[in-house]
Amino acid sequence: MKTKIDPILKRKRRIVVKKINKISKNMKRLTFSHEDLYDFPESEVGGYVKLIFADKNDLSKNFARPFTVRNFRRDSLEIDIDFVIHDGDHGYASSWLNSVNNGDEIFITGPGPRERVSHQADWFFFVGDMSAIPAISVNLEMLPRNACGIVILEILSNQDRIKLRKPENININWVIDQESNLLESVSNFKWLRGTPFVWVACEFSKMKSLRNFFQIKKKIEKTNMYISSYWKSGLNQEEHKILKKNDSEKWIL
Ligand SMILES: Cc1cc2nc3c(=O)[nH]c(=O)nc-3n(C[C@H](O)[C@H](O)[C@H](O)COP(=O)(O)OP(=O)(O)OC[C@H]3O[C@@H](n4cnc5c(N)ncnc54)[C@H](O)[C@@H]3O)c2cc1C
């Protein structure tokens, strides 16, 4: 369920770091602001922007890294992006994040659309790792107050639990990456009554095993599910994108 965004709104924008906050042991929130955000579409909070990094050796080359728009405040022209602090071997985004300071500027393109959750479902099943916490948080905030369901979040440590605003009958379950298996945690949950809407985003290999579980074992139809990989262990985003494209072409259920 994607909405089309006017291509003019997807132009390159300059944004400047205004605040840096550590929101958990392995997550940093950067608040950016700039007048270029004057026509940023509010409806796409929860969608993603691409941060543009130049190649240090060849400034004509660019590398884009997608990140979720966690909040947008039109009054102050500010956006928040929550970054996982990961130790992947010197990615463009993670290296930049390590030394970022207030006042630093960067260009973004986008937004790409937020993946809509059908509110017609009987219940909701969200699964994600830390890179998906921002998108899941936005989706939880938009659910109807009487929504019920389950959220399983894989975090890097116990100190990465954060407070999420959500309907009362949505249960949050935290699993620690090193201590448990995400697929096992998902499979062990007692299935609720009726048809769920399933929303999954995480590392590529984990996404594939969860896709098998939801599509083949639980027979969830594509219209009742969003499932995506946000990154792939051992590969950079360019390599991950190629793998993801080939994989989705082969996945024909
Ligand atoms: C639609 C979408 C929305 C996203 N939203 C967010 C978001 O809001 N916050 C966020 O933090 N990420 C988000 N991501 C994931 C983010 O784009 C990737 O993690 C990205 O690859 C990081 O870029 P990099 O330059 O640091 O690393 P890359 O150059 O891409 O990779 C370098 C190395 O780091 C490893 N690596 C990359 N990401 C991670 C990770 N999360 N954990 C551990 N190792 C990693 C890679 O496997 C590789 O070995 C999103 C991705 C998508 C597709």
The ligand as a MOL file (V3000), in Angstrom:
LIG
                    3D

  0  0  0     0  0            999 V3000
M  V30 BEGIN CTAB
M  V30 COUNTS 53 58 0 0 0
M  V30 BEGIN ATOM
M  V30 1 C 13.7880 1.6160 4.3470 0
M  V30 2 C 14.9680 1.5460 5.3290 0
M  V30 3 C 14.9210 2.2640 6.5220 0
M  V30 4 C 15.9700 2.1940 7.4370 0
M  V30 5 N 15.8970 2.9060 8.5940 0
M  V30 6 C 16.9110 2.8660 9.4890 0
M  V30 7 C 16.8730 3.6460 10.7000 0
M  V30 8 O 15.9360 4.4110 10.9420 0
M  V30 9 N 17.9110 3.5320 11.5600 0
M  V30 10 C 19.0050 2.7270 11.3000 0
M  V30 11 O 19.9340 2.6840 12.1150 0
M  V30 12 N 19.0720 1.9890 10.1630 0
M  V30 13 C 18.0670 2.0650 9.2480 0
M  V30 14 N 18.1490 1.3500 8.0790 0
M  V30 15 C 19.3450 0.5160 7.8510 0
M  V30 16 C 20.5480 1.3210 7.3170 0
M  V30 17 O 20.2250 1.9180 6.0800 0
M  V30 18 C 21.7340 0.3520 7.1310 0
M  V30 19 O 22.1030 -0.1470 8.3800 0
M  V30 20 C 22.9050 0.9780 6.4260 0
M  V30 21 O 23.5260 -0.0440 5.6900 0
M  V30 22 C 23.9550 1.6170 7.3110 0
M  V30 23 O 24.9290 2.1770 6.4900 0
M  V30 24 P 26.4930 2.1740 6.8280 0
M  V30 25 O 27.1350 3.0940 5.8420 0
M  V30 26 O 26.6830 2.4270 8.2890 0
M  V30 27 O 26.9440 0.6700 6.5670 0
M  V30 28 P 27.2030 -0.0770 5.1550 0
M  V30 29 O 28.2910 0.5890 4.3840 0
M  V30 30 O 25.9110 -0.2640 4.4510 0
M  V30 31 O 27.7290 -1.4710 5.6700 0
M  V30 32 C 29.0250 -1.6020 6.2730 0
M  V30 33 C 29.0160 -2.8060 7.2250 0
M  V30 34 O 28.1410 -2.5200 8.3170 0
M  V30 35 C 27.2090 -3.5900 8.5020 0
M  V30 36 N 25.9230 -3.0160 8.9550 0
M  V30 37 C 25.0940 -2.1680 8.2700 0
M  V30 38 N 24.0090 -1.8670 8.9980 0
M  V30 39 C 24.1350 -2.5430 10.1660 0
M  V30 40 C 23.3160 -2.6510 11.3270 0
M  V30 41 N 22.1390 -2.0010 11.4690 0
M  V30 42 N 23.7620 -3.4310 12.3440 0
M  V30 43 C 24.9410 -4.1040 12.2520 0
M  V30 44 N 25.7610 -4.0470 11.1670 0
M  V30 45 C 25.3580 -3.2790 10.1510 0
M  V30 46 C 27.0890 -4.2240 7.1160 0
M  V30 47 O 26.6760 -5.5630 7.2140 0
M  V30 48 C 28.4960 -4.0870 6.5770 0
M  V30 49 O 29.3030 -5.1470 7.0110 0
M  V30 50 C 17.1190 1.4050 7.1400 0
M  V30 51 C 17.1730 0.6960 5.9210 0
M  V30 52 C 16.1100 0.7560 5.0410 0
M  V30 53 C 16.1770 -0.0240 3.7300 0
M  V30 END ATOM
M  V30 BEGIN BOND
M  V30 1 1 1 2
M  V30 2 1 2 3
M  V30 3 2 2 52
M  V30 4 2 3 4
M  V30 5 1 4 5
M  V30 6 1 4 50
M  V30 7 2 5 6
M  V30 8 1 6 7
M  V30 9 1 6 13
M  V30 10 2 7 8
M  V30 11 1 7 9
M  V30 12 1 9 10
M  V30 13 2 10 11
M  V30 14 1 10 12
M  V30 15 2 12 13
M  V30 16 1 13 14
M  V30 17 1 14 15
M  V30 18 1 14 50
M  V30 19 1 15 16
M  V30 20 1 16 17
M  V30 21 1 16 18
M  V30 22 1 18 19
M  V30 23 1 18 20
M  V30 24 1 20 21
M  V30 25 1 20 22
M  V30 26 1 22 23
M  V30 27 1 23 24
M  V30 28 2 24 25
M  V30 29 1 24 26
M  V30 30 1 24 27
M  V30 31 1 27 28
M  V30 32 2 28 29
M  V30 33 1 28 30
M  V30 34 1 28 31
M  V30 35 1 31 32
M  V30 36 1 32 33
M  V30 37 1 33 34
M  V30 38 1 33 48
M  V30 39 1 34 35
M  V30 40 1 35 36
M  V30 41 1 35 46
M  V30 42 1 36 37
M  V30 43 1 36 45
M  V30 44 2 37 38
M  V30 45 1 38 39
M  V30 46 1 39 40
M  V30 47 2 39 45
M  V30 48 1 40 41
M  V30 49 2 40 42
M  V30 50 1 42 43
M  V30 51 2 43 44
M  V30 52 1 44 45
M  V30 53 1 46 47
M  V30 54 1 46 48
M  V30 55 1 48 49
M  V30 56 2 50 51
M  V30 57 1 51 52
M  V30 58 1 52 53
M  V30 END BOND
M  V30 END CTAB
M  END
